[in-house]
């Protein structure tokens, strides 16, 4: 099973707003760095042609949160008690946002604001499993 993982996902270094062809994949995870106490917003749009994008209207495009117009805001809680000898520690970290791609058009884009640096998108649940 572990060896099949690499045949069932595609990991993509990502820039906010880039278009992705999700053909053959049923879900995605967006990985982002976010500072403690910060808010990060992810907006999902989709398209048939890669030119004209429209917001996703499915309120469950983010399985953990019911949303409107394909937009989800995540707030990373601040950890006021985290300190060491040099002062307060950065309690930010990697946030994973699950996205359900079922029912979306083949070209999707994620607009992410409020993150600290790089993004990665992992497409998973390949609709065609290896034999």
C-alpha positions as CSV (number, residue, x, y, z in Angstrom):
1,X,0.0,0.0,0.0
2,X,2.8,2.4,0.9
3,X,4.4,2.0,-2.5
4,X,1.1,2.8,-4.3
5,X,1.0,6.3,-2.7
6,X,3.4,7.7,-5.2
7,X,1.3,6.4,-8.1
8,X,-1.9,7.9,-6.6
9,X,-0.8,11.5,-5.9
10,X,0.8,14.5,-7.7
11,X,2.6,17.1,-5.5
12,X,3.0,20.5,-7.2
13,X,5.0,23.5,-5.9
14,X,2.3,26.2,-6.3
15,X,2.0,29.9,-6.8
16,X,-1.3,31.4,-5.7
17,X,-3.7,31.9,-8.7
18,X,-2.0,29.4,-11.0
19,X,-4.3,27.1,-13.0
20,X,-4.0,23.3,-12.4
21,X,-5.4,20.6,-14.6
22,X,-7.1,18.3,-12.0
23,X,-8.2,15.6,-14.6
24,X,-8.2,12.2,-12.9
25,X,-8.0,13.5,-9.3
26,X,-10.9,13.7,-6.8
27,X,-9.3,15.7,-4.0
28,X,-6.5,18.1,-3.1
29,X,-4.6,19.3,-0.1
30,X,-3.1,22.8,0.0
31,X,-0.1,23.1,2.2
32,X,0.9,26.5,3.4
33,X,3.0,28.2,6.1
34,X,1.1,30.5,8.4
35,X,2.2,32.6,11.3
36,X,0.7,32.3,14.8
37,X,-2.4,34.4,15.1
38,X,-2.6,35.0,11.4
39,X,-5.5,34.4,9.0
40,X,-5.2,32.7,5.7
41,X,-7.9,32.7,3.0
42,X,-8.3,30.2,0.2
43,X,-10.6,30.8,-2.7
44,X,-11.3,28.0,-5.2
45,X,-12.4,28.8,-8.8
46,X,-12.8,26.5,-11.8
47,X,-12.9,26.7,-15.6
48,X,-13.5,24.6,-18.7
49,X,-11.0,26.5,-20.8
50,X,-8.4,27.8,-18.3
51,X,-9.3,31.4,-19.3
52,X,-12.7,32.2,-17.7
53,X,-12.8,31.2,-14.1
54,X,-15.9,31.2,-11.8
55,X,-16.2,30.7,-8.1
56,X,-17.1,27.2,-6.9
57,X,-20.7,27.2,-5.6
58,X,-20.5,23.9,-3.7
59,X,-20.7,24.8,0.0
60,X,-18.8,21.6,0.9
61,X,-15.8,22.1,-1.4
62,X,-13.8,22.3,1.9
63,X,-15.0,19.2,3.6
64,X,-14.2,20.5,7.1
65,X,-16.1,23.8,6.7
66,X,-19.3,24.8,4.9
67,X,-18.5,27.9,2.8
68,X,-20.0,30.3,0.4
69,X,-18.6,31.0,-3.1
70,X,-15.7,28.6,-2.6
71,X,-13.9,30.8,-0.1
72,X,-12.5,29.6,3.3
73,X,-10.7,31.6,6.0
74,X,-8.5,29.7,8.4
75,X,-7.2,31.4,11.6
76,X,-4.1,30.0,13.2
77,X,-4.5,30.4,17.0
78,X,-1.8,32.4,18.7
79,X,0.1,30.6,21.5
80,X,0.8,33.4,23.9
81,X,2.7,31.1,26.4
82,X,5.4,29.8,24.0
83,X,8.8,31.4,25.0
84,X,12.4,30.4,25.4
85,X,15.4,32.2,26.9
86,X,15.6,34.5,23.9
87,X,11.9,35.5,23.9
88,X,8.7,34.5,22.2
89,X,8.8,31.5,19.8
90,X,7.2,31.5,16.4
91,X,4.2,29.2,16.8
92,X,3.3,29.3,13.2
93,X,3.6,26.3,11.0
94,X,2.3,24.3,8.1
95,X,-1.5,24.3,7.6
96,X,-3.2,21.7,5.4
97,X,-6.5,22.6,3.8
98,X,-8.5,19.7,2.3
99,X,-10.4,20.4,-0.9
100,X,-13.0,18.2,-2.5
101,X,-12.6,18.3,-6.3
102,X,-15.6,16.1,-7.2
103,X,-18.0,17.9,-9.4
104,X,-15.6,20.7,-10.4
105,X,-14.5,21.5,-13.9
106,X,-11.1,20.2,-15.0
107,X,-9.1,23.4,-14.6
108,X,-9.0,24.8,-11.0
109,X,-7.1,27.6,-9.3
110,X,-6.5,28.4,-5.7
111,X,-6.0,32.0,-4.6
112,X,-4.3,32.0,-1.2
113,X,-3.7,35.1,0.9
114,X,-2.2,35.5,4.3
115,X,0.4,32.7,4.1
116,X,4.1,33.1,4.9
117,X,5.9,31.9,1.8
118,X,5.7,28.8,-0.3
119,X,2.7,26.8,-1.1
120,X,2.3,23.2,-2.3
121,X,-0.8,21.5,-3.8
122,X,-1.1,17.7,-3.6
123,X,-3.7,16.2,-5.9
124,X,-4.9,12.8,-4.6
125,X,-7.6,10.2,-4.9
126,X,-6.6,9.3,-8.4
127,X,-9.8,8.1,-10.2
128,X,-7.7,5.4,-11.9
129,X,-5.9,3.1,-9.5
130,X,-2.7,1.2,-10.5
131,X,-3.0,-2.5,-10.9
